[in-house]
């Protein structure tokens, strides 16, 4: 199988690298949260890609079907999406509180203020 046949895994790798780069290289806390969400989306795509079964049927017992798709990865991703939304909401709430307390959301300015105190 050619490497182009596995394009979804290349997309996963690209999204992971973009998300990781955004988390590491940016000093703005909101941009770090966006990078975290991009990385989470890459993980979701990875699990869905791994859970795909070629020519697999819906996991309902029917006559003449012997190959079924496993629903567990999809259920885990639904749970991970809910956790991701909650994590993002908590992160944004913390960014708002930091902005109110310090007047900035830039990481280097926050460290400088913390070192002065």
Biopython code that builds the backbone (N, CA, C, O; Angstrom):
import numpy as np
from Bio.PDB.StructureBuilder import StructureBuilder

atoms = [
    (1, "UNK", "N", (0.847, -1.175, 0.000)),
    (1, "UNK", "CA", (0.000, 0.000, 0.000)),
    (1, "UNK", "C", (0.894, 1.241, 0.000)),
    (1, "UNK", "O", (1.873, 1.310, 0.743)),
    (2, "UNK", "N", (0.555, 2.197, -0.821)),
    (2, "UNK", "CA", (1.368, 3.405, -0.913)),
    (2, "UNK", "C", (1.123, 4.311, 0.282)),
    (2, "UNK", "O", (0.125, 4.183, 0.991)),
    (3, "UNK", "N", (2.059, 5.228, 0.484)),
    (3, "UNK", "CA", (1.921, 6.144, 1.616)),
    (3, "UNK", "C", (0.776, 7.129, 1.395)),
    (3, "UNK", "O", (0.239, 7.676, 2.357)),
    (4, "UNK", "N", (0.397, 7.362, 0.131)),
    (4, "UNK", "CA", (-0.738, 8.248, -0.130)),
    (4, "UNK", "C", (-2.059, 7.593, 0.229)),
    (4, "UNK", "O", (-3.051, 8.289, 0.444)),
    (5, "UNK", "N", (-2.094, 6.270, 0.297)),
    (5, "UNK", "CA", (-3.303, 5.557, 0.696)),
    (5, "UNK", "C", (-3.632, 5.766, 2.159)),
    (5, "UNK", "O", (-4.762, 5.533, 2.587)),
    (6, "UNK", "N", (-2.665, 6.197, 2.914)),
    (6, "UNK", "CA", (-2.865, 6.441, 4.341)),
    (6, "UNK", "C", (-2.877, 7.935, 4.632)),
    (6, "UNK", "O", (-2.286, 8.386, 5.613)),
    (7, "UNK", "N", (-3.552, 8.701, 3.779)),
    (7, "UNK", "CA", (-3.532, 10.161, 3.893)),
    (7, "UNK", "C", (-4.112, 10.654, 5.212)),
    (7, "UNK", "O", (-3.706, 11.702, 5.714)),
    (8, "UNK", "N", (-5.064, 9.904, 5.782)),
    (8, "UNK", "CA", (-5.629, 10.357, 7.054)),
    (8, "UNK", "C", (-4.586, 10.364, 8.171)),
    (8, "UNK", "O", (-4.660, 11.198, 9.074)),
    (9, "UNK", "N", (-3.628, 9.460, 8.125)),
    (9, "UNK", "CA", (-2.571, 9.468, 9.139)),
    (9, "UNK", "C", (-1.611, 10.636, 8.915)),
    (9, "UNK", "O", (-1.075, 11.191, 9.874)),
    (10, "UNK", "N", (-1.394, 11.009, 7.660)),
    (10, "UNK", "CA", (-0.565, 12.187, 7.382)),
    (10, "UNK", "C", (-1.263, 13.449, 7.883)),
    (10, "UNK", "O", (-0.614, 14.364, 8.389)),
    (11, "UNK", "N", (-2.584, 13.496, 7.741)),
    (11, "UNK", "CA", (-3.343, 14.631, 8.270)),
    (11, "UNK", "C", (-3.231, 14.685, 9.787)),
    (11, "UNK", "O", (-3.077, 15.762, 10.363)),
    (12, "UNK", "N", (-3.306, 13.530, 10.432)),
    (12, "UNK", "CA", (-3.159, 13.469, 11.892)),
    (12, "UNK", "C", (-1.792, 13.992, 12.320)),
    (12, "UNK", "O", (-1.688, 14.791, 13.251)),
    (13, "UNK", "N", (-0.752, 13.540, 11.637)),
    (13, "UNK", "CA", (0.602, 13.987, 11.979)),
    (13, "UNK", "C", (0.736, 15.488, 11.772)),
    (13, "UNK", "O", (1.313, 16.184, 12.608)),
    (14, "UNK", "N", (0.202, 15.992, 10.653)),
    (14, "UNK", "CA", (0.259, 17.429, 10.396)),
    (14, "UNK", "C", (-0.478, 18.240, 11.453)),
    (14, "UNK", "O", (0.038, 19.245, 11.941)),
    (15, "UNK", "N", (-1.685, 17.805, 11.808)),
    (15, "UNK", "CA", (-2.442, 18.526, 12.838)),
    (15, "UNK", "C", (-1.748, 18.468, 14.197)),
    (15, "UNK", "O", (-1.744, 19.452, 14.937)),
    (16, "UNK", "N", (-1.163, 17.320, 14.522)),
    (16, "UNK", "CA", (-0.439, 17.218, 15.802)),
    (16, "UNK", "C", (0.745, 18.179, 15.840)),
    (16, "UNK", "O", (0.981, 18.841, 16.850)),
    (17, "UNK", "N", (1.480, 18.254, 14.747)),
    (17, "UNK", "CA", (2.639, 19.150, 14.713)),
    (17, "UNK", "C", (2.208, 20.613, 14.764)),
    (17, "UNK", "O", (2.854, 21.425, 15.425)),
    (18, "UNK", "N", (1.126, 20.955, 14.074)),
    (18, "UNK", "CA", (0.622, 22.327, 14.110)),
    (18, "UNK", "C", (0.176, 22.690, 15.527)),
    (18, "UNK", "O", (0.500, 23.767, 16.026)),
    (19, "UNK", "N", (-0.567, 21.790, 16.172)),
    (19, "UNK", "CA", (-1.029, 22.042, 17.538)),
    (19, "UNK", "C", (0.117, 22.137, 18.523)),
    (19, "UNK", "O", (0.125, 23.014, 19.388)),
    (20, "UNK", "N", (1.089, 21.239, 18.400)),
    (20, "UNK", "CA", (2.248, 21.271, 19.296)),
    (20, "UNK", "C", (3.058, 22.538, 19.094)),
    (20, "UNK", "O", (3.508, 23.150, 20.063)),
    (21, "UNK", "N", (3.250, 22.940, 17.840)),
    (21, "UNK", "CA", (3.984, 24.171, 17.553)),
    (21, "UNK", "C", (3.266, 25.382, 18.135)),
    (21, "UNK", "O", (3.898, 26.275, 18.699)),
    (22, "UNK", "N", (1.941, 25.407, 17.994)),
    (22, "UNK", "CA", (1.169, 26.537, 18.524)),
    (22, "UNK", "C", (1.256, 26.600, 20.046)),
    (22, "UNK", "O", (1.301, 27.691, 20.615)),
    (23, "UNK", "N", (1.280, 25.460, 20.704)),
    (23, "UNK", "CA", (1.371, 25.457, 22.172)),
    (23, "UNK", "C", (2.750, 25.891, 22.650)),
    (23, "UNK", "O", (2.866, 26.595, 23.653)),
    (24, "UNK", "N", (3.790, 25.476, 21.942)),
    (24, "UNK", "CA", (5.149, 25.763, 22.401)),
    (24, "UNK", "C", (5.608, 27.156, 21.999)),
    (24, "UNK", "O", (6.249, 27.843, 22.794)),
    (25, "UNK", "N", (5.293, 27.586, 20.783)),
    (25, "UNK", "CA", (5.898, 28.807, 20.252)),
    (25, "UNK", "C", (5.158, 30.080, 20.625)),
    (25, "UNK", "O", (5.756, 31.155, 20.590)),
    (26, "UNK", "N", (3.909, 30.006, 20.974)),
    (26, "UNK", "CA", (3.124, 31.205, 21.235)),
    (26, "UNK", "C", (3.134, 31.546, 22.714)),
    (26, "UNK", "O", (3.118, 30.661, 23.570)),
    (27, "UNK", "N", (3.162, 32.855, 23.007)),
    (27, "UNK", "CA", (3.141, 33.311, 24.387)),
    (27, "UNK", "C", (1.757, 33.688, 24.871)),
    (27, "UNK", "O", (1.527, 33.811, 26.074)),
    (28, "UNK", "N", (0.824, 33.873, 23.932)),
    (28, "UNK", "CA", (-0.533, 34.235, 24.286)),
    (28, "UNK", "C", (-1.271, 32.996, 24.797)),
    (28, "UNK", "O", (-1.238, 31.948, 24.152)),
    (29, "UNK", "N", (-1.935, 33.111, 25.949)),
    (29, "UNK", "CA", (-2.590, 31.953, 26.551)),
    (29, "UNK", "C", (-3.770, 31.457, 25.724)),
    (29, "UNK", "O", (-4.038, 30.256, 25.692)),
    (30, "UNK", "N", (-4.481, 32.364, 25.053)),
    (30, "UNK", "CA", (-5.600, 31.943, 24.205)),
    (30, "UNK", "C", (-5.073, 31.151, 23.011)),
    (30, "UNK", "O", (-5.674, 30.150, 22.622)),
    (31, "UNK", "N", (-3.964, 31.585, 22.429)),
    (31, "UNK", "CA", (-3.374, 30.851, 21.302)),
    (31, "UNK", "C", (-2.874, 29.485, 21.745)),
    (31, "UNK", "O", (-2.916, 28.529, 20.970)),
    (32, "UNK", "N", (-2.402, 29.383, 22.978)),
    (32, "UNK", "CA", (-1.998, 28.074, 23.504)),
    (32, "UNK", "C", (-3.205, 27.141, 23.617)),
    (32, "UNK", "O", (-3.099, 25.948, 23.331)),
    (33, "UNK", "N", (-4.351, 27.685, 24.032)),
    (33, "UNK", "CA", (-5.561, 26.872, 24.112)),
    (33, "UNK", "C", (-6.033, 26.435, 22.725)),
    (33, "UNK", "O", (-6.511, 25.312, 22.558)),
    (34, "UNK", "N", (-5.905, 27.300, 21.750)),
    (34, "UNK", "CA", (-6.261, 26.921, 20.380)),
    (34, "UNK", "C", (-5.340, 25.798, 19.895)),
    (34, "UNK", "O", (-5.805, 24.854, 19.255)),
    (35, "UNK", "N", (-4.050, 25.889, 20.190)),
    (35, "UNK", "CA", (-3.113, 24.828, 19.835)),
    (35, "UNK", "C", (-3.462, 23.515, 20.515)),
    (35, "UNK", "O", (-3.354, 22.447, 19.912)),
    (36, "UNK", "N", (-3.879, 23.595, 21.772)),
    (36, "UNK", "CA", (-4.300, 22.395, 22.503)),
    (36, "UNK", "C", (-5.511, 21.763, 21.838)),
    (36, "UNK", "O", (-5.587, 20.539, 21.729)),
    (37, "UNK", "N", (-6.462, 22.582, 21.391)),
    (37, "UNK", "CA", (-7.658, 22.057, 20.724)),
    (37, "UNK", "C", (-7.321, 21.428, 19.378)),
    (37, "UNK", "O", (-7.910, 20.411, 19.009)),
    (38, "UNK", "N", (-6.379, 22.018, 18.636)),
    (38, "UNK", "CA", (-5.955, 21.419, 17.368)),
    (38, "UNK", "C", (-5.298, 20.065, 17.625)),
    (38, "UNK", "O", (-5.537, 19.107, 16.890)),
    (39, "UNK", "N", (-4.476, 19.986, 18.660)),
    (39, "UNK", "CA", (-3.828, 18.717, 19.008)),
    (39, "UNK", "C", (-4.879, 17.683, 19.416)),
    (39, "UNK", "O", (-4.785, 16.521, 19.021)),
    (40, "UNK", "N", (-5.878, 18.092, 20.203)),
    (40, "UNK", "CA", (-6.949, 17.170, 20.594)),
    (40, "UNK", "C", (-7.702, 16.654, 19.375)),
    (40, "UNK", "O", (-8.040, 15.472, 19.309)),
    (41, "UNK", "N", (-7.963, 17.521, 18.421)),
    (41, "UNK", "CA", (-8.661, 17.111, 17.208)),
    (41, "UNK", "C", (-7.854, 16.083, 16.437)),
    (41, "UNK", "O", (-8.419, 15.152, 15.864)),
    (42, "UNK", "N", (-6.544, 16.244, 16.417)),
    (42, "UNK", "CA", (-5.684, 15.255, 15.752)),
    (42, "UNK", "C", (-5.793, 13.894, 16.432)),
    (42, "UNK", "O", (-5.829, 12.863, 15.760)),
    (43, "UNK", "N", (-5.844, 13.888, 17.743)),
    (43, "UNK", "CA", (-5.989, 12.624, 18.472)),
    (43, "UNK", "C", (-7.349, 11.987, 18.175)),
    (43, "UNK", "O", (-7.449, 10.768, 18.036)),
    (44, "UNK", "N", (-8.393, 12.814, 18.078)),
    (44, "UNK", "CA", (-9.710, 12.289, 17.723)),
    (44, "UNK", "C", (-9.669, 11.627, 16.353)),
    (44, "UNK", "O", (-10.187, 10.524, 16.178)),
    (45, "UNK", "N", (-9.054, 12.298, 15.380)),
    (45, "UNK", "CA", (-8.946, 11.728, 14.034)),
    (45, "UNK", "C", (-8.161, 10.425, 14.048)),
    (45, "UNK", "O", (-8.495, 9.482, 13.330)),
    (46, "UNK", "N", (-7.117, 10.375, 14.867)),
    (46, "UNK", "CA", (-6.313, 9.155, 14.947)),
    (46, "UNK", "C", (-7.147, 7.981, 15.453)),
    (46, "UNK", "O", (-7.120, 6.901, 14.864)),
    (47, "UNK", "N", (-7.889, 8.189, 16.545)),
    (47, "UNK", "CA", (-8.704, 7.099, 17.085)),
    (47, "UNK", "C", (-9.799, 6.671, 16.118)),
    (47, "UNK", "O", (-10.088, 5.481, 15.993)),
    (48, "UNK", "N", (-10.406, 7.628, 15.439)),
    (48, "UNK", "CA", (-11.447, 7.274, 14.470)),
    (48, "UNK", "C", (-10.841, 6.512, 13.295)),
    (48, "UNK", "O", (-11.459, 5.580, 12.781)),
    (49, "UNK", "N", (-9.641, 6.895, 12.864)),
    (49, "UNK", "CA", (-8.974, 6.191, 11.761)),
    (49, "UNK", "C", (-8.611, 4.771, 12.152)),
    (49, "UNK", "O", (-8.748, 3.847, 11.351)),
    (50, "UNK", "N", (-8.150, 4.597, 13.376)),
    (50, "UNK", "CA", (-7.785, 3.258, 13.833)),
    (50, "UNK", "C", (-9.026, 2.387, 13.978)),
    (50, "UNK", "O", (-8.968, 1.182, 13.733)),
    (51, "UNK", "N", (-10.145, 2.980, 14.372)),
    (51, "UNK", "CA", (-11.371, 2.215, 14.590)),
    (51, "UNK", "C", (-12.121, 1.856, 13.324)),
    (51, "UNK", "O", (-13.081, 1.087, 13.374)),
    (52, "UNK", "N", (-11.699, 2.401, 12.177)),
    (52, "UNK", "CA", (-12.385, 2.118, 10.913)),
    (52, "UNK", "C", (-12.069, 0.704, 10.443)),
    (52, "UNK", "O", (-10.913, 0.283, 10.444)),
    (53, "UNK", "N", (-13.110, -0.025, 10.039)),
    (53, "UNK", "CA", (-12.950, -1.376, 9.490)),
    (53, "UNK", "C", (-13.473, -1.353, 8.061)),
    (53, "UNK", "O", (-14.648, -1.072, 7.826)),
    (54, "UNK", "N", (-12.585, -1.655, 7.099)),
    (54, "UNK", "CA", (-12.988, -1.657, 5.687)),
    (54, "UNK", "C", (-14.006, -2.770, 5.455)),
    (54, "UNK", "O", (-13.770, -3.916, 5.837)),
    (55, "UNK", "N", (-15.118, -2.443, 4.841)),
    (55, "UNK", "CA", (-16.234, -3.367, 4.573)),
    (55, "UNK", "C", (-16.871, -3.902, 5.850)),
    (55, "UNK", "O", (-17.520, -4.948, 5.827)),
    (56, "UNK", "N", (-16.693, -3.201, 6.950)),
    (56, "UNK", "CA", (-17.315, -3.607, 8.207)),
    (56, "UNK", "C", (-18.738, -3.091, 8.292)),
    (56, "UNK", "O", (-19.036, -1.983, 7.846)),
    (57, "UNK", "N", (-19.608, -3.894, 8.862)),
    (57, "UNK", "CA", (-21.016, -3.522, 8.985)),
    (57, "UNK", "C", (-21.257, -2.890, 10.353)),
    (57, "UNK", "O", (-20.420, -2.960, 11.253)),
    (58, "UNK", "N", (-22.415, -2.280, 10.476)),
    (58, "UNK", "CA", (-22.832, -1.722, 11.754)),
    (58, "UNK", "C", (-22.948, -2.874, 12.749)),
    (58, "UNK", "O", (-23.433, -3.944, 12.380)),
    (59, "UNK", "N", (-22.519, -2.689, 13.998)),
    (59, "UNK", "CA", (-22.509, -3.811, 14.942)),
    (59, "UNK", "C", (-23.902, -4.206, 15.453)),
    (59, "UNK", "O", (-24.179, -4.159, 16.652)),
    (60, "UNK", "N", (-24.757, -4.590, 14.522)),
    (60, "UNK", "CA", (-26.079, -5.118, 14.841)),
    (60, "UNK", "C", (-26.151, -6.494, 14.201)),
    (60, "UNK", "O", (-25.881, -6.639, 13.009)),
    (61, "UNK", "N", (-26.512, -7.503, 14.979)),
    (61, "UNK", "CA", (-26.528, -8.867, 14.468)),
    (61, "UNK", "C", (-27.570, -9.021, 13.364)),
    (61, "UNK", "O", (-28.766, -8.834, 13.587)),
    (62, "UNK", "N", (-27.100, -9.361, 12.190)),
    (62, "UNK", "CA", (-27.974, -9.631, 11.038)),
    (62, "UNK", "C", (-27.471, -10.866, 10.314)),
    (62, "UNK", "O", (-26.330, -11.289, 10.499)),
    (63, "UNK", "N", (-28.320, -11.429, 9.503)),
    (63, "UNK", "CA", (-27.969, -12.632, 8.756)),
    (63, "UNK", "C", (-26.959, -12.307, 7.659)),
    (63, "UNK", "O", (-27.106, -11.300, 6.967)),
    (64, "UNK", "N", (-25.951, -13.134, 7.493)),
    (64, "UNK", "CA", (-25.012, -13.029, 6.392)),
    (64, "UNK", "C", (-23.885, -12.029, 6.597)),
    (64, "UNK", "O", (-23.074, -11.827, 5.693)),
    (65, "UNK", "N", (-23.817, -11.409, 7.745)),
    (65, "UNK", "CA", (-22.744, -10.447, 8.002)),
    (65, "UNK", "C", (-21.780, -11.063, 9.003)),
    (65, "UNK", "O", (-22.183, -11.506, 10.079)),
    (66, "UNK", "N", (-20.493, -11.085, 8.635)),
    (66, "UNK", "CA", (-19.507, -11.689, 9.531)),
    (66, "UNK", "C", (-18.460, -10.687, 10.006)),
    (66, "UNK", "O", (-17.725, -10.969, 10.952)),
    (67, "UNK", "N", (-18.381, -9.529, 9.367)),
    (67, "UNK", "CA", (-17.371, -8.536, 9.736)),
    (67, "UNK", "C", (-18.071, -7.285, 10.258)),
    (67, "UNK", "O", (-18.827, -6.629, 9.542)),
    (68, "UNK", "N", (-17.799, -6.975, 11.521)),
    (68, "UNK", "CA", (-18.448, -5.841, 12.168)),
    (68, "UNK", "C", (-17.429, -4.774, 12.541)),
    (68, "UNK", "O", (-16.258, -5.064, 12.785)),
    (69, "UNK", "N", (-17.892, -3.561, 12.577)),
    (69, "UNK", "CA", (-17.072, -2.438, 13.018)),
    (69, "UNK", "C", (-17.175, -2.330, 14.537)),
    (69, "UNK", "O", (-18.252, -2.506, 15.106)),
    (70, "UNK", "N", (-16.055, -2.041, 15.187)),
    (70, "UNK", "CA", (-16.044, -1.902, 16.645)),
    (70, "UNK", "C", (-16.516, -0.499, 17.029)),
    (70, "UNK", "O", (-15.908, 0.480, 16.596)),
    (71, "UNK", "N", (-17.576, -0.368, 17.824)),
    (71, "UNK", "CA", (-18.070, 0.962, 18.185)),
    (71, "UNK", "C", (-17.300, 1.609, 19.343)),
    (71, "UNK", "O", (-17.509, 2.788, 19.626)),
    (72, "UNK", "N", (-16.431, 0.879, 20.007)),
    (72, "UNK", "CA", (-15.744, 1.409, 21.184)),
    (72, "UNK", "C", (-14.900, 2.656, 20.899)),
    (72, "UNK", "O", (-14.975, 3.605, 21.680)),
    (73, "UNK", "N", (-14.100, 2.707, 19.824)),
    (73, "UNK", "CA", (-13.341, 3.938, 19.571)),
    (73, "UNK", "C", (-14.235, 5.163, 19.384)),
    (73, "UNK", "O", (-13.877, 6.258, 19.819)),
    (74, "UNK", "N", (-15.368, 4.996, 18.757)),
    (74, "UNK", "CA", (-16.267, 6.120, 18.526)),
    (74, "UNK", "C", (-16.900, 6.590, 19.837)),
    (74, "UNK", "O", (-17.081, 7.789, 20.052)),
    (75, "UNK", "N", (-17.229, 5.655, 20.693)),
    (75, "UNK", "CA", (-17.786, 6.015, 22.002)),
    (75, "UNK", "C", (-16.731, 6.735, 22.839)),
    (75, "UNK", "O", (-17.044, 7.706, 23.528)),
    (76, "UNK", "N", (-15.500, 6.272, 22.785)),
    (76, "UNK", "CA", (-14.425, 6.937, 23.517)),
    (76, "UNK", "C", (-14.195, 8.355, 22.996)),
    (76, "UNK", "O", (-13.907, 9.263, 23.776)),
    (77, "UNK", "N", (-14.320, 8.547, 21.697)),
    (77, "UNK", "CA", (-14.131, 9.877, 21.123)),
    (77, "UNK", "C", (-15.260, 10.804, 21.544)),
    (77, "UNK", "O", (-15.013, 11.980, 21.813)),
    (78, "UNK", "N", (-16.484, 10.314, 21.609)),
    (78, "UNK", "CA", (-17.587, 11.149, 22.093)),
    (78, "UNK", "C", (-17.320, 11.618, 23.513)),
    (78, "UNK", "O", (-17.554, 12.781, 23.840)),
    (79, "UNK", "N", (-16.832, 10.723, 24.352)),
    (79, "UNK", "CA", (-16.489, 11.103, 25.721)),
    (79, "UNK", "C", (-15.332, 12.095, 25.731)),
    (79, "UNK", "O", (-15.345, 13.053, 26.505)),
    (80, "UNK", "N", (-14.339, 11.877, 24.885)),
    (80, "UNK", "CA", (-13.187, 12.782, 24.826)),
    (80, "UNK", "C", (-13.587, 14.168, 24.327)),
    (80, "UNK", "O", (-13.008, 15.167, 24.755)),
    (81, "UNK", "N", (-14.564, 14.242, 23.433)),
    (81, "UNK", "CA", (-15.033, 15.544, 22.958)),
    (81, "UNK", "C", (-15.671, 16.319, 24.098)),
    (81, "UNK", "O", (-15.430, 17.517, 24.248)),
    (82, "UNK", "N", (-16.478, 15.647, 24.897)),
    (82, "UNK", "CA", (-17.107, 16.310, 26.047)),
    (82, "UNK", "C", (-16.044, 16.785, 27.032)),
    (82, "UNK", "O", (-16.128, 17.905, 27.536)),
    (83, "UNK", "N", (-15.056, 15.957, 27.308)),
    (83, "UNK", "CA", (-13.973, 16.355, 28.209)),
    (83, "UNK", "C", (-13.178, 17.506, 27.610)),
    (83, "UNK", "O", (-12.776, 18.418, 28.333)),
    (84, "UNK", "N", (-12.942, 17.478, 26.294)),
    (84, "UNK", "CA", (-12.222, 18.555, 25.629)),
    (84, "UNK", "C", (-12.957, 19.879, 25.705)),
    (84, "UNK", "O", (-12.337, 20.921, 25.915)),
    (85, "UNK", "N", (-14.271, 19.851, 25.536)),
    (85, "UNK", "CA", (-15.058, 21.079, 25.646)),
    (85, "UNK", "C", (-14.994, 21.620, 27.073)),
    (85, "UNK", "O", (-14.859, 22.827, 27.275)),
    (86, "UNK", "N", (-15.091, 20.737, 28.056)),
    (86, "UNK", "CA", (-15.004, 21.176, 29.455)),
    (86, "UNK", "C", (-13.622, 21.735, 29.773)),
    (86, "UNK", "O", (-13.506, 22.735, 30.482)),
    (87, "UNK", "N", (-12.583, 21.103, 29.256)),
    (87, "UNK", "CA", (-11.224, 21.591, 29.475)),
    (87, "UNK", "C", (-11.021, 22.960, 28.833)),
    (87, "UNK", "O", (-10.393, 23.841, 29.422)),
    (88, "UNK", "N", (-11.548, 23.135, 27.635)),
    (88, "UNK", "CA", (-11.436, 24.422, 26.952)),
    (88, "UNK", "C", (-12.192, 25.505, 27.715)),
    (88, "UNK", "O", (-11.694, 26.621, 27.864)),
    (89, "UNK", "N", (-13.384, 25.183, 28.197)),
    (89, "UNK", "CA", (-14.164, 26.159, 28.957)),
    (89, "UNK", "C", (-13.444, 26.560, 30.236)),
    (89, "UNK", "O", (-13.421, 27.739, 30.590)),
    (90, "UNK", "N", (-12.861, 25.603, 30.926)),
    (90, "UNK", "CA", (-12.109, 25.902, 32.144)),
    (90, "UNK", "C", (-10.874, 26.739, 31.819)),
    (90, "UNK", "O", (-10.565, 27.693, 32.532)),
    (91, "UNK", "N", (-10.176, 26.388, 30.754)),
    (91, "UNK", "CA", (-8.998, 27.153, 30.355)),
    (91, "UNK", "C", (-9.339, 28.590, 30.001)),
    (91, "UNK", "O", (-8.625, 29.515, 30.387)),
    (92, "UNK", "N", (-10.429, 28.780, 29.267)),
    (92, "UNK", "CA", (-10.842, 30.139, 28.908)),
    (92, "UNK", "C", (-11.285, 30.926, 30.136)),
    (92, "UNK", "O", (-11.035, 32.128, 30.226)),
    (93, "UNK", "N", (-11.940, 30.256, 31.082)),
    (93, "UNK", "CA", (-12.326, 30.931, 32.324)),
    (93, "UNK", "C", (-11.087, 31.362, 33.102)),
    (93, "UNK", "O", (-11.060, 32.453, 33.670)),
    (94, "UNK", "N", (-10.068, 30.518, 33.130)),
    (94, "UNK", "CA", (-8.817, 30.884, 33.800)),
    (94, "UNK", "C", (-8.122, 32.036, 33.092)),
    (94, "UNK", "O", (-7.553, 32.910, 33.747)),
    (95, "UNK", "N", (-8.158, 32.051, 31.764)),
    (95, "UNK", "CA", (-7.552, 33.149, 31.008)),
    (95, "UNK", "C", (-8.269, 34.459, 31.324)),
    (95, "UNK", "O", (-7.623, 35.499, 31.462)),
    (96, "UNK", "N", (-9.587, 34.421, 31.438)),
    (96, "UNK", "CA", (-10.338, 35.627, 31.789)),
    (96, "UNK", "C", (-9.946, 36.131, 33.174)),
    (96, "UNK", "O", (-9.764, 37.333, 33.372)),
    (97, "UNK", "N", (-9.818, 35.223, 34.125)),
    (97, "UNK", "CA", (-9.424, 35.622, 35.490)),
    (97, "UNK", "C", (-7.997, 36.163, 35.513)),
    (97, "UNK", "O", (-7.714, 37.121, 36.233)),
    (98, "UNK", "N", (-7.110, 35.575, 34.750)),
    (98, "UNK", "CA", (-5.731, 36.067, 34.667)),
    (98, "UNK", "C", (-5.710, 37.455, 34.040)),
    (98, "UNK", "O", (-4.979, 38.335, 34.494)),
    (99, "UNK", "N", (-6.508, 37.648, 33.000)),
    (99, "UNK", "CA", (-6.583, 38.964, 32.349)),
    (99, "UNK", "C", (-7.111, 40.017, 33.330)),
    (99, "UNK", "O", (-6.608, 41.140, 33.356)),
    (100, "UNK", "N", (-8.116, 39.666, 34.135)),
    (100, "UNK", "CA", (-8.658, 40.603, 35.115)),
    (100, "UNK", "C", (-7.644, 40.917, 36.207)),
    (100, "UNK", "O", (-7.548, 42.057, 36.659)),
    (101, "UNK", "N", (-6.889, 39.907, 36.632)),
    (101, "UNK", "CA", (-5.951, 40.096, 37.746)),
    (101, "UNK", "C", (-4.663, 40.797, 37.310)),
    (101, "UNK", "O", (-4.156, 41.658, 38.029)),
    (102, "UNK", "N", (-4.128, 40.437, 36.134)),
    (102, "UNK", "CA", (-2.828, 40.949, 35.710)),
    (102, "UNK", "C", (-2.911, 41.964, 34.572)),
    (102, "UNK", "O", (-1.961, 42.715, 34.350)),
    (103, "UNK", "N", (-4.024, 41.998, 33.854)),
    (103, "UNK", "CA", (-4.156, 42.931, 32.747)),
    (103, "UNK", "C", (-3.532, 42.460, 31.453)),
    (103, "UNK", "O", (-3.481, 43.226, 30.491)),
    (104, "UNK", "N", (-3.058, 41.237, 31.393)),
    (104, "UNK", "CA", (-2.440, 40.698, 30.185)),
    (104, "UNK", "C", (-2.639, 39.185, 30.135)),
    (104, "UNK", "O", (-2.905, 38.548, 31.155)),
    (105, "UNK", "N", (-2.507, 38.619, 28.931)),
    (105, "UNK", "CA", (-2.546, 37.165, 28.773)),
    (105, "UNK", "C", (-1.273, 36.658, 28.092)),
    (105, "UNK", "O", (-1.211, 35.510, 27.652)),
    (106, "UNK", "N", (-0.269, 37.515, 28.009)),
    (106, "UNK", "CA", (1.017, 37.124, 27.429)),
    (106, "UNK", "C", (1.872, 36.448, 28.488)),
    (106, "UNK", "O", (2.039, 36.965, 29.593)),
    (107, "UNK", "N", (2.407, 35.298, 28.141)),
    (107, "UNK", "CA", (3.150, 34.463, 29.084)),
    (107, "UNK", "C", (4.403, 35.163, 29.623)),
    (107, "UNK", "O", (4.666, 35.114, 30.825)),
    (108, "UNK", "N", (5.171, 35.806, 28.752)),
    (108, "UNK", "CA", (6.410, 36.438, 29.211)),
    (108, "UNK", "C", (6.128, 37.634, 30.120)),
    (108, "UNK", "O", (6.881, 37.870, 31.065)),
    (109, "UNK", "N", (5.067, 38.391, 29.858)),
    (109, "UNK", "CA", (4.704, 39.503, 30.731)),
    (109, "UNK", "C", (4.235, 39.007, 32.095)),
    (109, "UNK", "O", (4.524, 39.624, 33.120)),
    (110, "UNK", "N", (3.512, 37.893, 32.103)),
    (110, "UNK", "CA", (3.063, 37.307, 33.374)),
    (110, "UNK", "C", (4.254, 36.835, 34.209)),
    (110, "UNK", "O", (4.283, 37.042, 35.422)),
    (111, "UNK", "N", (5.234, 36.202, 33.563)),
    (111, "UNK", "CA", (6.429, 35.761, 34.279)),
    (111, "UNK", "C", (7.221, 36.941, 34.808)),
    (111, "UNK", "O", (7.755, 36.891, 35.916)),
    (112, "UNK", "N", (7.298, 37.998, 34.021)),
    (112, "UNK", "CA", (8.025, 39.196, 34.457)),
    (112, "UNK", "C", (7.333, 39.829, 35.667)),
    (112, "UNK", "O", (8.006, 40.240, 36.613)),
    (113, "UNK", "N", (6.015, 39.914, 35.652)),
    (113, "UNK", "CA", (5.272, 40.444, 36.798)),
    (113, "UNK", "C", (5.432, 39.561, 38.012)),
    (113, "UNK", "O", (5.539, 40.056, 39.134)),
    (114, "UNK", "N", (5.449, 38.254, 37.799)),
    (114, "UNK", "CA", (5.613, 37.317, 38.909)),
    (114, "UNK", "C", (7.005, 37.420, 39.521)),
    (114, "UNK", "O", (7.150, 37.311, 40.738)),
    (115, "UNK", "N", (8.034, 37.630, 38.694)),
    (115, "UNK", "CA", (9.401, 37.763, 39.208)),
    (115, "UNK", "C", (9.594, 39.080, 39.969)),
    (115, "UNK", "O", (10.388, 39.145, 40.908)),
    (116, "UNK", "N", (8.876, 40.112, 39.567)),
    (116, "UNK", "CA", (8.997, 41.405, 40.255)),
    (116, "UNK", "C", (8.324, 41.380, 41.623)),
    (116, "UNK", "O", (8.726, 42.107, 42.531)),
    (117, "UNK", "N", (7.306, 40.549, 41.766)),
    (117, "UNK", "CA", (6.558, 40.511, 43.039)),
    (117, "UNK", "C", (7.256, 39.767, 44.131)),
    (117, "UNK", "O", (6.734, 39.664, 45.241)),
]
sb = StructureBuilder()
sb.init_structure("model")
sb.init_model(0)
sb.init_chain("A")
sb.init_seg("    ")
for serial, (resi, resn, name, xyz) in enumerate(atoms, 1):
    if name == "N":
        sb.init_residue(resn, " ", resi, " ")
    sb.init_atom(name, np.array(xyz, "f"), 0.0, 1.0, " ", f" {name:<3s}", serial, name[0])
structure = sb.get_structure()
